[in-house]
Amino acid sequence: MNTLSNIDNYYNLENEKINFFWQNGYVILKNVLSNEEIAIYREEIKKVSEERNKNREKDFGGAFQQALNIRFDSKVVERF
């Protein structure tokens, strides 16, 4: 986890991005995380959600995995 930067840092947002978010409910922000950081978080989130669901019966043919509150299962996910 030491290789991950502080993602609580200030990120400059233009007003058009803020307005887009309020109109559409989402916004795409570039360069918030490095490719390395994205890979680390992706693998940890995937690992923790798979571990949490490995002993559960697969509803709907396994189409849905429960990932709610997985931050309690991993310090890395909690940081994200």
mmCIF file of the N, C-alpha and C atoms, coordinates in Angstrom:
data_MODEL
# 
_entry.id   MODEL 
# 
loop_
_atom_site.group_PDB 
_atom_site.id 
_atom_site.type_symbol 
_atom_site.label_atom_id 
_atom_site.label_alt_id 
_atom_site.label_comp_id 
_atom_site.label_asym_id 
_atom_site.label_entity_id 
_atom_site.label_seq_id 
_atom_site.pdbx_PDB_ins_code 
_atom_site.Cartn_x 
_atom_site.Cartn_y 
_atom_site.Cartn_z 
_atom_site.occupancy 
_atom_site.B_iso_or_equiv 
_atom_site.pdbx_formal_charge 
_atom_site.auth_seq_id 
_atom_site.auth_comp_id 
_atom_site.auth_asym_id 
_atom_site.auth_atom_id 
_atom_site.pdbx_PDB_model_num 
ATOM 1   N N  . MET A 1 1  ? 0.827   -1.191  0.000   1.00 0.00 ? 1  MET A N  1 
ATOM 2   C CA . MET A 1 1  ? 0.000   0.000   0.000   1.00 0.00 ? 1  MET A CA 1 
ATOM 3   C C  . MET A 1 1  ? 0.870   1.252   0.000   1.00 0.00 ? 1  MET A C  1 
ATOM 4   N N  . ASN A 1 2  ? 2.121   1.156   0.345   1.00 0.00 ? 2  ASN A N  1 
ATOM 5   C CA . ASN A 1 2  ? 2.997   2.319   0.380   1.00 0.00 ? 2  ASN A CA 1 
ATOM 6   C C  . ASN A 1 2  ? 3.243   2.919   -0.996  1.00 0.00 ? 2  ASN A C  1 
ATOM 7   N N  . THR A 1 3  ? 3.052   2.146   -2.065  1.00 0.00 ? 3  THR A N  1 
ATOM 8   C CA . THR A 1 3  ? 3.271   2.665   -3.413  1.00 0.00 ? 3  THR A CA 1 
ATOM 9   C C  . THR A 1 3  ? 2.092   3.492   -3.913  1.00 0.00 ? 3  THR A C  1 
ATOM 10  N N  . LEU A 1 4  ? 1.029   3.544   -3.149  1.00 0.00 ? 4  LEU A N  1 
ATOM 11  C CA . LEU A 1 4  ? -0.148  4.307   -3.561  1.00 0.00 ? 4  LEU A CA 1 
ATOM 12  C C  . LEU A 1 4  ? -0.042  5.741   -3.069  1.00 0.00 ? 4  LEU A C  1 
ATOM 13  N N  . SER A 1 5  ? -0.341  6.670   -3.964  1.00 0.00 ? 5  SER A N  1 
ATOM 14  C CA . SER A 1 5  ? -0.292  8.080   -3.578  1.00 0.00 ? 5  SER A CA 1 
ATOM 15  C C  . SER A 1 5  ? -1.517  8.444   -2.746  1.00 0.00 ? 5  SER A C  1 
ATOM 16  N N  . ASN A 1 6  ? -1.486  9.620   -2.195  1.00 0.00 ? 6  ASN A N  1 
ATOM 17  C CA . ASN A 1 6  ? -2.593  10.126  -1.392  1.00 0.00 ? 6  ASN A CA 1 
ATOM 18  C C  . ASN A 1 6  ? -3.692  10.601  -2.339  1.00 0.00 ? 6  ASN A C  1 
ATOM 19  N N  . ILE A 1 7  ? -4.798  9.895   -2.398  1.00 0.00 ? 7  ILE A N  1 
ATOM 20  C CA . ILE A 1 7  ? -5.868  10.279  -3.321  1.00 0.00 ? 7  ILE A CA 1 
ATOM 21  C C  . ILE A 1 7  ? -6.817  11.314  -2.713  1.00 0.00 ? 7  ILE A C  1 
ATOM 22  N N  . ASP A 1 8  ? -6.473  11.820  -1.542  1.00 0.00 ? 8  ASP A N  1 
ATOM 23  C CA . ASP A 1 8  ? -7.252  12.894  -0.939  1.00 0.00 ? 8  ASP A CA 1 
ATOM 24  C C  . ASP A 1 8  ? -6.761  14.265  -1.391  1.00 0.00 ? 8  ASP A C  1 
ATOM 25  N N  . ASN A 1 9  ? -5.754  14.283  -2.264  1.00 0.00 ? 9  ASN A N  1 
ATOM 26  C CA . ASN A 1 9  ? -5.212  15.546  -2.740  1.00 0.00 ? 9  ASN A CA 1 
ATOM 27  C C  . ASN A 1 9  ? -6.237  16.333  -3.539  1.00 0.00 ? 9  ASN A C  1 
ATOM 28  N N  . TYR A 1 10 ? -6.014  17.628  -3.636  1.00 0.00 ? 10 TYR A N  1 
ATOM 29  C CA . TYR A 1 10 ? -6.881  18.518  -4.382  1.00 0.00 ? 10 TYR A CA 1 
ATOM 30  C C  . TYR A 1 10 ? -6.847  18.162  -5.865  1.00 0.00 ? 10 TYR A C  1 
ATOM 31  N N  . TYR A 1 11 ? -7.986  18.150  -6.504  1.00 0.00 ? 11 TYR A N  1 
ATOM 32  C CA . TYR A 1 11 ? -8.109  17.899  -7.942  1.00 0.00 ? 11 TYR A CA 1 
ATOM 33  C C  . TYR A 1 11 ? -8.900  19.055  -8.539  1.00 0.00 ? 11 TYR A C  1 
ATOM 34  N N  . ASN A 1 12 ? -8.296  19.792  -9.445  1.00 0.00 ? 12 ASN A N  1 
ATOM 35  C CA . ASN A 1 12 ? -8.939  20.959  -10.037 1.00 0.00 ? 12 ASN A CA 1 
ATOM 36  C C  . ASN A 1 12 ? -10.052 20.541  -11.006 1.00 0.00 ? 12 ASN A C  1 
ATOM 37  N N  . LEU A 1 13 ? -11.254 21.006  -10.741 1.00 0.00 ? 13 LEU A N  1 
ATOM 38  C CA . LEU A 1 13 ? -12.409 20.713  -11.600 1.00 0.00 ? 13 LEU A CA 1 
ATOM 39  C C  . LEU A 1 13 ? -12.921 21.993  -12.248 1.00 0.00 ? 13 LEU A C  1 
ATOM 40  N N  . GLU A 1 14 ? -13.071 21.939  -13.554 1.00 0.00 ? 14 GLU A N  1 
ATOM 41  C CA . GLU A 1 14 ? -13.659 23.073  -14.262 1.00 0.00 ? 14 GLU A CA 1 
ATOM 42  C C  . GLU A 1 14 ? -15.165 23.095  -14.002 1.00 0.00 ? 14 GLU A C  1 
ATOM 43  N N  . ASN A 1 15 ? -15.750 24.266  -14.067 1.00 0.00 ? 15 ASN A N  1 
ATOM 44  C CA . ASN A 1 15 ? -17.198 24.400  -13.846 1.00 0.00 ? 15 ASN A CA 1 
ATOM 45  C C  . ASN A 1 15 ? -17.993 23.550  -14.816 1.00 0.00 ? 15 ASN A C  1 
ATOM 46  N N  . GLU A 1 16 ? -17.521 23.403  -16.056 1.00 0.00 ? 16 GLU A N  1 
ATOM 47  C CA . GLU A 1 16 ? -18.268 22.595  -17.027 1.00 0.00 ? 16 GLU A CA 1 
ATOM 48  C C  . GLU A 1 16 ? -18.333 21.132  -16.606 1.00 0.00 ? 16 GLU A C  1 
ATOM 49  N N  . LYS A 1 17 ? -17.291 20.623  -15.941 1.00 0.00 ? 17 LYS A N  1 
ATOM 50  C CA . LYS A 1 17 ? -17.316 19.239  -15.443 1.00 0.00 ? 17 LYS A CA 1 
ATOM 51  C C  . LYS A 1 17 ? -18.323 19.110  -14.293 1.00 0.00 ? 17 LYS A C  1 
ATOM 52  N N  . ILE A 1 18 ? -18.334 20.090  -13.422 1.00 0.00 ? 18 ILE A N  1 
ATOM 53  C CA . ILE A 1 18 ? -19.274 20.080  -12.294 1.00 0.00 ? 18 ILE A CA 1 
ATOM 54  C C  . ILE A 1 18 ? -20.710 20.149  -12.815 1.00 0.00 ? 18 ILE A C  1 
ATOM 55  N N  . ASN A 1 19 ? -20.960 21.026  -13.761 1.00 0.00 ? 19 ASN A N  1 
ATOM 56  C CA . ASN A 1 19 ? -22.303 21.149  -14.344 1.00 0.00 ? 19 ASN A CA 1 
ATOM 57  C C  . ASN A 1 19 ? -22.704 19.867  -15.059 1.00 0.00 ? 19 ASN A C  1 
ATOM 58  N N  . PHE A 1 20 ? -21.763 19.250  -15.781 1.00 0.00 ? 20 PHE A N  1 
ATOM 59  C CA . PHE A 1 20 ? -22.049 17.987  -16.463 1.00 0.00 ? 20 PHE A CA 1 
ATOM 60  C C  . PHE A 1 20 ? -22.465 16.928  -15.451 1.00 0.00 ? 20 PHE A C  1 
ATOM 61  N N  . PHE A 1 21 ? -21.738 16.872  -14.319 1.00 0.00 ? 21 PHE A N  1 
ATOM 62  C CA . PHE A 1 21 ? -22.086 15.906  -13.271 1.00 0.00 ? 21 PHE A CA 1 
ATOM 63  C C  . PHE A 1 21 ? -23.513 16.129  -12.782 1.00 0.00 ? 21 PHE A C  1 
ATOM 64  N N  . TRP A 1 22 ? -23.878 17.361  -12.488 1.00 0.00 ? 22 TRP A N  1 
ATOM 65  C CA . TRP A 1 22 ? -25.215 17.631  -11.953 1.00 0.00 ? 22 TRP A CA 1 
ATOM 66  C C  . TRP A 1 22 ? -26.305 17.349  -12.977 1.00 0.00 ? 22 TRP A C  1 
ATOM 67  N N  . GLN A 1 23 ? -26.000 17.486  -14.251 1.00 0.00 ? 23 GLN A N  1 
ATOM 68  C CA . GLN A 1 23 ? -26.985 17.215  -15.293 1.00 0.00 ? 23 GLN A CA 1 
ATOM 69  C C  . GLN A 1 23 ? -27.098 15.732  -15.615 1.00 0.00 ? 23 GLN A C  1 
ATOM 70  N N  . ASN A 1 24 ? -25.978 14.990  -15.518 1.00 0.00 ? 24 ASN A N  1 
ATOM 71  C CA . ASN A 1 24 ? -25.948 13.606  -16.000 1.00 0.00 ? 24 ASN A CA 1 
ATOM 72  C C  . ASN A 1 24 ? -25.701 12.555  -14.924 1.00 0.00 ? 24 ASN A C  1 
ATOM 73  N N  . GLY A 1 25 ? -25.291 12.978  -13.737 1.00 0.00 ? 25 GLY A N  1 
ATOM 74  C CA . GLY A 1 25 ? -25.086 12.038  -12.646 1.00 0.00 ? 25 GLY A CA 1 
ATOM 75  C C  . GLY A 1 25 ? -23.745 11.349  -12.651 1.00 0.00 ? 25 GLY A C  1 
ATOM 76  N N  . TYR A 1 26 ? -22.864 11.700  -13.556 1.00 0.00 ? 26 TYR A N  1 
ATOM 77  C CA . TYR A 1 26 ? -21.514 11.139  -13.593 1.00 0.00 ? 26 TYR A CA 1 
ATOM 78  C C  . TYR A 1 26 ? -20.594 12.125  -14.300 1.00 0.00 ? 26 TYR A C  1 
ATOM 79  N N  . VAL A 1 27 ? -19.310 11.939  -14.120 1.00 0.00 ? 27 VAL A N  1 
ATOM 80  C CA . VAL A 1 27 ? -18.315 12.737  -14.830 1.00 0.00 ? 27 VAL A CA 1 
ATOM 81  C C  . VAL A 1 27 ? -17.063 11.882  -14.987 1.00 0.00 ? 27 VAL A C  1 
ATOM 82  N N  . ILE A 1 28 ? -16.362 12.063  -16.082 1.00 0.00 ? 28 ILE A N  1 
ATOM 83  C CA . ILE A 1 28 ? -15.109 11.339  -16.319 1.00 0.00 ? 28 ILE A CA 1 
ATOM 84  C C  . ILE A 1 28 ? -13.967 12.272  -15.969 1.00 0.00 ? 28 ILE A C  1 
ATOM 85  N N  . LEU A 1 29 ? -13.135 11.833  -15.038 1.00 0.00 ? 29 LEU A N  1 
ATOM 86  C CA . LEU A 1 29 ? -11.971 12.607  -14.611 1.00 0.00 ? 29 LEU A CA 1 
ATOM 87  C C  . LEU A 1 29 ? -10.708 11.876  -15.031 1.00 0.00 ? 29 LEU A C  1 
ATOM 88  N N  . LYS A 1 30 ? -9.857  12.542  -15.729 1.00 0.00 ? 30 LYS A N  1 
ATOM 89  C CA . LYS A 1 30 ? -8.626  11.933  -16.231 1.00 0.00 ? 30 LYS A CA 1 
ATOM 90  C C  . LYS A 1 30 ? -7.473  12.187  -15.260 1.00 0.00 ? 30 LYS A C  1 
ATOM 91  N N  . ASN A 1 31 ? -6.566  11.232  -15.207 1.00 0.00 ? 31 ASN A N  1 
ATOM 92  C CA . ASN A 1 31 ? -5.309  11.339  -14.464 1.00 0.00 ? 31 ASN A CA 1 
ATOM 93  C C  . ASN A 1 31 ? -5.490  11.522  -12.957 1.00 0.00 ? 31 ASN A C  1 
ATOM 94  N N  . VAL A 1 32 ? -6.562  10.975  -12.413 1.00 0.00 ? 32 VAL A N  1 
ATOM 95  C CA . VAL A 1 32 ? -6.742  11.002  -10.965 1.00 0.00 ? 32 VAL A CA 1 
ATOM 96  C C  . VAL A 1 32 ? -5.802  9.973   -10.336 1.00 0.00 ? 32 VAL A C  1 
ATOM 97  N N  . LEU A 1 33 ? -5.698  8.809   -10.970 1.00 0.00 ? 33 LEU A N  1 
ATOM 98  C CA . LEU A 1 33 ? -4.804  7.743   -10.531 1.00 0.00 ? 33 LEU A CA 1 
ATOM 99  C C  . LEU A 1 33 ? -3.899  7.341   -11.682 1.00 0.00 ? 33 LEU A C  1 
ATOM 100 N N  . SER A 1 34 ? -2.719  6.836   -11.353 1.00 0.00 ? 34 SER A N  1 
ATOM 101 C CA . SER A 1 34 ? -1.824  6.310   -12.385 1.00 0.00 ? 34 SER A CA 1 
ATOM 102 C C  . SER A 1 34 ? -2.320  4.932   -12.816 1.00 0.00 ? 34 SER A C  1 
ATOM 103 N N  . ASN A 1 35 ? -1.822  4.454   -13.941 1.00 0.00 ? 35 ASN A N  1 
ATOM 104 C CA . ASN A 1 35 ? -2.187  3.104   -14.400 1.00 0.00 ? 35 ASN A CA 1 
ATOM 105 C C  . ASN A 1 35 ? -1.798  2.054   -13.370 1.00 0.00 ? 35 ASN A C  1 
ATOM 106 N N  . GLU A 1 36 ? -0.665  2.245   -12.710 1.00 0.00 ? 36 GLU A N  1 
ATOM 107 C CA . GLU A 1 36 ? -0.215  1.305   -11.669 1.00 0.00 ? 36 GLU A CA 1 
ATOM 108 C C  . GLU A 1 36 ? -1.197  1.289   -10.501 1.00 0.00 ? 36 GLU A C  1 
ATOM 109 N N  . GLU A 1 37 ? -1.625  2.460   -10.071 1.00 0.00 ? 37 GLU A N  1 
ATOM 110 C CA . GLU A 1 37 ? -2.575  2.543   -8.957  1.00 0.00 ? 37 GLU A CA 1 
ATOM 111 C C  . GLU A 1 37 ? -3.920  1.920   -9.334  1.00 0.00 ? 37 GLU A C  1 
ATOM 112 N N  . ILE A 1 38 ? -4.375  2.164   -10.543 1.00 0.00 ? 38 ILE A N  1 
ATOM 113 C CA . ILE A 1 38 ? -5.625  1.564   -11.007 1.00 0.00 ? 38 ILE A CA 1 
ATOM 114 C C  . ILE A 1 38 ? -5.529  0.048   -10.965 1.00 0.00 ? 38 ILE A C  1 
ATOM 115 N N  . ALA A 1 39 ? -4.405  -0.489  -11.424 1.00 0.00 ? 39 ALA A N  1 
ATOM 116 C CA . ALA A 1 39 ? -4.205  -1.945  -11.428 1.00 0.00 ? 39 ALA A CA 1 
ATOM 117 C C  . ALA A 1 39 ? -4.216  -2.501  -10.005 1.00 0.00 ? 39 ALA A C  1 
ATOM 118 N N  . ILE A 1 40 ? -3.584  -1.806  -9.071  1.00 0.00 ? 40 ILE A N  1 
ATOM 119 C CA . ILE A 1 40 ? -3.540  -2.257  -7.670  1.00 0.00 ? 40 ILE A CA 1 
ATOM 120 C C  . ILE A 1 40 ? -4.947  -2.272  -7.076  1.00 0.00 ? 40 ILE A C  1 
ATOM 121 N N  . TYR A 1 41 ? -5.677  -1.174  -7.241  1.00 0.00 ? 41 TYR A N  1 
ATOM 122 C CA . TYR A 1 41 ? -7.037  -1.105  -6.694  1.00 0.00 ? 41 TYR A CA 1 
ATOM 123 C C  . TYR A 1 41 ? -7.952  -2.118  -7.366  1.00 0.00 ? 41 TYR A C  1 
ATOM 124 N N  . ARG A 1 42 ? -7.848  -2.258  -8.692  1.00 0.00 ? 42 ARG A N  1 
ATOM 125 C CA . ARG A 1 42 ? -8.693  -3.206  -9.420  1.00 0.00 ? 42 ARG A CA 1 
ATOM 126 C C  . ARG A 1 42 ? -8.489  -4.622  -8.888  1.00 0.00 ? 42 ARG A C  1 
ATOM 127 N N  . GLU A 1 43 ? -7.247  -5.041  -8.748  1.00 0.00 ? 43 GLU A N  1 
ATOM 128 C CA . GLU A 1 43 ? -6.961  -6.396  -8.271  1.00 0.00 ? 43 GLU A CA 1 
ATOM 129 C C  . GLU A 1 43 ? -7.437  -6.610  -6.841  1.00 0.00 ? 43 GLU A C  1 
ATOM 130 N N  . GLU A 1 44 ? -7.249  -5.620  -5.986  1.00 0.00 ? 44 GLU A N  1 
ATOM 131 C CA . GLU A 1 44 ? -7.679  -5.749  -4.588  1.00 0.00 ? 44 GLU A CA 1 
ATOM 132 C C  . GLU A 1 44 ? -9.201  -5.813  -4.492  1.00 0.00 ? 44 GLU A C  1 
ATOM 133 N N  . ILE A 1 45 ? -9.896  -4.957  -5.211  1.00 0.00 ? 45 ILE A N  1 
ATOM 134 C CA . ILE A 1 45 ? -11.365 -4.964  -5.182  1.00 0.00 ? 45 ILE A CA 1 
ATOM 135 C C  . ILE A 1 45 ? -11.884 -6.291  -5.715  1.00 0.00 ? 45 ILE A C  1 
ATOM 136 N N  . LYS A 1 46 ? -11.305 -6.762  -6.807  1.00 0.00 ? 46 LYS A N  1 
ATOM 137 C CA . LYS A 1 46 ? -11.702 -8.048  -7.389  1.00 0.00 ? 46 LYS A CA 1 
ATOM 138 C C  . LYS A 1 46 ? -11.451 -9.191  -6.407  1.00 0.00 ? 46 LYS A C  1 
ATOM 139 N N  . LYS A 1 47 ? -10.260 -9.216  -5.789  1.00 0.00 ? 47 LYS A N  1 
ATOM 140 C CA . LYS A 1 47 ? -9.895  -10.277 -4.849  1.00 0.00 ? 47 LYS A CA 1 
ATOM 141 C C  . LYS A 1 47 ? -10.839 -10.293 -3.654  1.00 0.00 ? 47 LYS A C  1 
ATOM 142 N N  . VAL A 1 48 ? -11.085 -9.138  -3.076  1.00 0.00 ? 48 VAL A N  1 
ATOM 143 C CA . VAL A 1 48 ? -11.924 -9.054  -1.876  1.00 0.00 ? 48 VAL A CA 1 
ATOM 144 C C  . VAL A 1 48 ? -13.371 -9.424  -2.198  1.00 0.00 ? 48 VAL A C  1 
ATOM 145 N N  . SER A 1 49 ? -13.898 -8.963  -3.323  1.00 0.00 ? 49 SER A N  1 
ATOM 146 C CA . SER A 1 49 ? -15.288 -9.301  -3.656  1.00 0.00 ? 49 SER A CA 1 
ATOM 147 C C  . SER A 1 49 ? -15.428 -10.784 -3.994  1.00 0.00 ? 49 SER A C  1 
ATOM 148 N N  . GLU A 1 50 ? -14.444 -11.367 -4.666  1.00 0.00 ? 50 GLU A N  1 
ATOM 149 C CA . GLU A 1 50 ? -14.499 -12.809 -4.954  1.00 0.00 ? 50 GLU A CA 1 
ATOM 150 C C  . GLU A 1 50 ? -14.391 -13.627 -3.669  1.00 0.00 ? 50 GLU A C  1 
ATOM 151 N N  . GLU A 1 51 ? -13.534 -13.213 -2.766  1.00 0.00 ? 51 GLU A N  1 
ATOM 152 C CA . GLU A 1 51 ? -13.379 -13.918 -1.484  1.00 0.00 ? 51 GLU A CA 1 
ATOM 153 C C  . GLU A 1 51 ? -14.673 -13.855 -0.685  1.00 0.00 ? 51 GLU A C  1 
ATOM 154 N N  . ARG A 1 52 ? -15.297 -12.702 -0.668  1.00 0.00 ? 52 ARG A N  1 
ATOM 155 C CA . ARG A 1 52 ? -16.535 -12.534 0.081   1.00 0.00 ? 52 ARG A CA 1 
ATOM 156 C C  . ARG A 1 52 ? -17.647 -13.421 -0.481  1.00 0.00 ? 52 ARG A C  1 
ATOM 157 N N  . ASN A 1 53 ? -17.646 -13.647 -1.779  1.00 0.00 ? 53 ASN A N  1 
ATOM 158 C CA . ASN A 1 53 ? -18.744 -14.352 -2.430  1.00 0.00 ? 53 ASN A CA 1 
ATOM 159 C C  . ASN A 1 53 ? -18.451 -15.812 -2.748  1.00 0.00 ? 53 ASN A C  1 
ATOM 160 N N  . LYS A 1 54 ? -17.279 -16.323 -2.392  1.00 0.00 ? 54 LYS A N  1 
ATOM 161 C CA . LYS A 1 54 ? -16.913 -17.678 -2.811  1.00 0.00 ? 54 LYS A CA 1 
ATOM 162 C C  . LYS A 1 54 ? -17.788 -18.762 -2.208  1.00 0.00 ? 54 LYS A C  1 
ATOM 163 N N  . ASN A 1 55 ? -18.334 -18.558 -1.041  1.00 0.00 ? 55 ASN A N  1 
ATOM 164 C CA . ASN A 1 55 ? -19.157 -19.582 -0.400  1.00 0.00 ? 55 ASN A CA 1 
ATOM 165 C C  . ASN A 1 55 ? -20.654 -19.304 -0.516  1.00 0.00 ? 55 ASN A C  1 
ATOM 166 N N  . ARG A 1 56 ? -21.004 -18.316 -1.286  1.00 0.00 ? 56 ARG A N  1 
ATOM 167 C CA . ARG A 1 56 ? -22.429 -17.994 -1.447  1.00 0.00 ? 56 ARG A CA 1 
ATOM 168 C C  . ARG A 1 56 ? -22.962 -18.656 -2.698  1.00 0.00 ? 56 ARG A C  1 
ATOM 169 N N  . GLU A 1 57 ? -24.211 -19.053 -2.605  1.00 0.00 ? 57 GLU A N  1 
ATOM 170 C CA . GLU A 1 57 ? -24.874 -19.626 -3.768  1.00 0.00 ? 57 GLU A CA 1 
ATOM 171 C C  . GLU A 1 57 ? -25.001 -18.553 -4.848  1.00 0.00 ? 57 GLU A C  1 
ATOM 172 N N  . LYS A 1 58 ? -24.732 -18.926 -6.055  1.00 0.00 ? 58 LYS A N  1 
ATOM 173 C CA . LYS A 1 58 ? -24.759 -17.970 -7.162  1.00 0.00 ? 58 LYS A CA 1 
ATOM 174 C C  . LYS A 1 58 ? -26.188 -17.700 -7.611  1.00 0.00 ? 58 LYS A C  1 
ATOM 175 N N  . ASP A 1 59 ? -26.677 -16.516 -7.321  1.00 0.00 ? 59 ASP A N  1 
ATOM 176 C CA . ASP A 1 59 ? -27.996 -16.109 -7.785  1.00 0.00 ? 59 ASP A CA 1 
ATOM 177 C C  . ASP A 1 59 ? -27.907 -15.684 -9.245  1.00 0.00 ? 59 ASP A C  1 
ATOM 178 N N  . PHE A 1 60 ? -28.933 -15.917 -9.982  1.00 0.00 ? 60 PHE A N  1 
ATOM 179 C CA . PHE A 1 60 ? -29.013 -15.514 -11.378 1.00 0.00 ? 60 PHE A CA 1 
ATOM 180 C C  . PHE A 1 60 ? -27.816 -16.021 -12.175 1.00 0.00 ? 60 PHE A C  1 
ATOM 181 N N  . GLY A 1 61 ? -27.411 -17.254 -11.923 1.00 0.00 ? 61 GLY A N  1 
ATOM 182 C CA . GLY A 1 61 ? -26.308 -17.846 -12.674 1.00 0.00 ? 61 GLY A CA 1 
ATOM 183 C C  . GLY A 1 61 ? -24.968 -17.195 -12.383 1.00 0.00 ? 61 GLY A C  1 
ATOM 184 N N  . GLY A 1 62 ? -24.834 -16.572 -11.239 1.00 0.00 ? 62 GLY A N  1 
ATOM 185 C CA . GLY A 1 62 ? -23.572 -15.923 -10.876 1.00 0.00 ? 62 GLY A CA 1 
ATOM 186 C C  . GLY A 1 62 ? -23.393 -14.555 -11.500 1.00 0.00 ? 62 GLY A C  1 
ATOM 187 N N  . ALA A 1 63 ? -24.467 -13.971 -12.008 1.00 0.00 ? 63 ALA A N  1 
ATOM 188 C CA . ALA A 1 63 ? -24.369 -12.684 -12.691 1.00 0.00 ? 63 ALA A CA 1 
ATOM 189 C C  . ALA A 1 63 ? -24.073 -11.524 -11.739 1.00 0.00 ? 63 ALA A C  1 
ATOM 190 N N  . PHE A 1 64 ? -24.427 -11.667 -10.486 1.00 0.00 ? 64 PHE A N  1 
ATOM 191 C CA . PHE A 1 64 ? -24.249 -10.574 -9.537  1.00 0.00 ? 64 PHE A CA 1 
ATOM 192 C C  . PHE A 1 64 ? -23.369 -11.021 -8.375  1.00 0.00 ? 64 PHE A C  1 
ATOM 193 N N  . GLN A 1 65 ? -22.382 -10.205 -8.061  1.00 0.00 ? 65 GLN A N  1 
ATOM 194 C CA . GLN A 1 65 ? -21.571 -10.445 -6.872  1.00 0.00 ? 65 GLN A CA 1 
ATOM 195 C C  . GLN A 1 65 ? -21.849 -9.328  -5.880  1.00 0.00 ? 65 GLN A C  1 
ATOM 196 N N  . GLN A 1 66 ? -21.971 -9.686  -4.637  1.00 0.00 ? 66 GLN A N  1 
ATOM 197 C CA . GLN A 1 66 ? -22.207 -8.701  -3.595  1.00 0.00 ? 66 GLN A CA 1 
ATOM 198 C C  . GLN A 1 66 ? -20.890 -8.020  -3.248  1.00 0.00 ? 66 GLN A C  1 
ATOM 199 N N  . ALA A 1 67 ? -20.843 -6.709  -3.408  1.00 0.00 ? 67 ALA A N  1 
ATOM 200 C CA . ALA A 1 67 ? -19.621 -5.972  -3.111  1.00 0.00 ? 67 ALA A CA 1 
ATOM 201 C C  . ALA A 1 67 ? -19.872 -4.809  -2.162  1.00 0.00 ? 67 ALA A C  1 
ATOM 202 N N  . LEU A 1 68 ? -21.068 -4.732  -1.621  1.00 0.00 ? 68 LEU A N  1 
ATOM 203 C CA . LEU A 1 68 ? -21.412 -3.641  -0.725  1.00 0.00 ? 68 LEU A CA 1 
ATOM 204 C C  . LEU A 1 68 ? -20.542 -3.682  0.522   1.00 0.00 ? 68 LEU A C  1 
ATOM 205 N N  . ASN A 1 69 ? -19.986 -2.569  0.890   1.00 0.00 ? 69 ASN A N  1 
ATOM 206 C CA . ASN A 1 69 ? -19.191 -2.417  2.110   1.00 0.00 ? 69 ASN A CA 1 
ATOM 207 C C  . ASN A 1 69 ? -17.940 -3.295  2.152   1.00 0.00 ? 69 ASN A C  1 
ATOM 208 N N  . ILE A 1 70 ? -17.345 -3.606  1.000   1.00 0.00 ? 70 ILE A N  1 
ATOM 209 C CA . ILE A 1 70 ? -16.119 -4.410  1.022   1.00 0.00 ? 70 ILE A CA 1 
ATOM 210 C C  . ILE A 1 70 ? -14.952 -3.627  1.615   1.00 0.00 ? 70 ILE A C  1 
ATOM 211 N N  . ARG A 1 71 ? -15.140 -2.342  1.833   1.00 0.00 ? 71 ARG A N  1 
ATOM 212 C CA . ARG A 1 71 ? -14.080 -1.545  2.473   1.00 0.00 ? 71 ARG A CA 1 
ATOM 213 C C  . ARG A 1 71 ? -13.764 -2.068  3.877   1.00 0.00 ? 71 ARG A C  1 
ATOM 214 N N  . PHE A 1 72 ? -14.724 -2.751  4.486   1.00 0.00 ? 72 PHE A N  1 
ATOM 215 C CA . PHE A 1 72 ? -14.483 -3.301  5.819   1.00 0.00 ? 72 PHE A CA 1 
ATOM 216 C C  . PHE A 1 72 ? -13.594 -4.539  5.769   1.00 0.00 ? 72 PHE A C  1 
ATOM 217 N N  . ASP A 1 73 ? -13.408 -5.109  4.590   1.00 0.00 ? 73 ASP A N  1 
ATOM 218 C CA . ASP A 1 73 ? -12.619 -6.337  4.434   1.00 0.00 ? 73 ASP A CA 1 
ATOM 219 C C  . ASP A 1 73 ? -11.199 -6.068  3.969   1.00 0.00 ? 73 ASP A C  1 
ATOM 220 N N  . SER A 1 74 ? -10.839 -4.827  3.632   1.00 0.00 ? 74 SER A N  1 
ATOM 221 C CA . SER A 1 74 ? -9.522  -4.550  3.087   1.00 0.00 ? 74 SER A CA 1 
ATOM 222 C C  . SER A 1 74 ? -9.128  -3.107  3.353   1.00 0.00 ? 74 SER A C  1 
ATOM 223 N N  . LYS A 1 75 ? -7.937  -2.908  3.884   1.00 0.00 ? 75 LYS A N  1 
ATOM 224 C CA . LYS A 1 75 ? -7.426  -1.558  4.123   1.00 0.00 ? 75 LYS A CA 1 
ATOM 225 C C  . LYS A 1 75 ? -7.185  -0.822  2.803   1.00 0.00 ? 75 LYS A C  1 
ATOM 226 N N  . VAL A 1 76 ? -6.786  -1.562  1.763   1.00 0.00 ? 76 VAL A N  1 
ATOM 227 C CA . VAL A 1 76 ? -6.556  -0.940  0.448   1.00 0.00 ? 76 VAL A CA 1 
ATOM 228 C C  . VAL A 1 76 ? -7.873  -0.438  -0.126  1.00 0.00 ? 76 VAL A C  1 
ATOM 229 N N  . VAL A 1 77 ? -8.923  -1.247  -0.062  1.00 0.00 ? 77 VAL A N  1 
ATOM 230 C CA . VAL A 1 77 ? -10.234 -0.841  -0.565  1.00 0.00 ? 77 VAL A CA 1 
ATOM 231 C C  . VAL A 1 77 ? -10.775 0.298   0.287   1.00 0.00 ? 77 VAL A C  1 
ATOM 232 N N  . GLU A 1 78 ? -10.556 0.241   1.579   1.00 0.00 ? 78 GLU A N  1 
ATOM 233 C CA . GLU A 1 78 ? -11.004 1.308   2.456   1.00 0.00 ? 78 GLU A CA 1 
ATOM 234 C C  . GLU A 1 78 ? -10.329 2.634   2.059   1.00 0.00 ? 78 GLU A C  1 
ATOM 235 N N  . ARG A 1 79 ? -9.064  2.585   1.729   1.00 0.00 ? 79 ARG A N  1 
ATOM 236 C CA . ARG A 1 79 ? -8.346  3.786   1.317   1.00 0.00 ? 79 ARG A CA 1 
ATOM 237 C C  . ARG A 1 79 ? -8.926  4.356   0.027   1.00 0.00 ? 79 ARG A C  1 
ATOM 238 N N  . PHE A 1 80 ? -9.292  3.454   -0.893  1.00 0.00 ? 80 PHE A N  1 
ATOM 239 C CA . PHE A 1 80 ? -9.873  3.898   -2.170  1.00 0.00 ? 80 PHE A CA 1 
ATOM 240 C C  . PHE A 1 80 ? -11.212 4.554   -1.937  1.00 0.00 ? 80 PHE A C  1 
# 
